[in-house]
């Protein structure tokens, strides 16, 4: 009995120690860059903060279709409420969540591998500067990582204790992950065949129920956003209307594999959304719904891919190399400005 308590006590202490270390590093960075606490006008942080303030003013449903994934602004509004509108307080809470992420990475690595690997992974996460920087920024990254880690832990639990209820819960959690970062949607495609293979010794009916529970919960979360877009704007937009322009930014004749804005568009979140609509309507010669603007940019990208296949293959090669390159490519100007102030 005593040895079991000691075994469970030790991981708990290591978890708290890693969270404390990570939080101290992030707090030092926040204090050193405190004079830049207000996001500059036009930045993505400014865009999300204004959205959160709009929610706090009572515009909970919003106007028009979503032009960015909605979970983070609502989360930011919640932090706004807790911090009394103080931006330093909001950022303080976010860096605390970022510190918890480092502890969760330790727990995951410990479960997948062993204690030593968990500690090494946790320490690396504490000092990884990209984590420290983005935890400081009013951007969805920290929340997306937090939810993703929770989902991974939930998946381990559901794997060993499968039931309709547990898989439904996992689907709800992945739905929240998707609303924080759309890349999580790819997991849904991978998890369904994994369920079939993982439980191949179970009856087909049970495997079918697990898949249905997972898909139903995921559909409820994402479908709620789709329904809201249609009711508010009478426009059939799956989640957000910025997927088309985002796809074009990464796949056009001038693309270089990084986030490079077209020269005829403003390099701000709100400016990009407006300019994408203005340009699409000017070329089309008529007013367009948000879904039609997104479709316009998708078609423009596909036209480039079809007409210049060799250039597109070279672009994919660049992306492949950049993905596995050790260098960090940051498109946030704040990264370079803050680092002039921060000794850490």
Beta strands, then each sheet from edge to edge (+ up, - down):
end
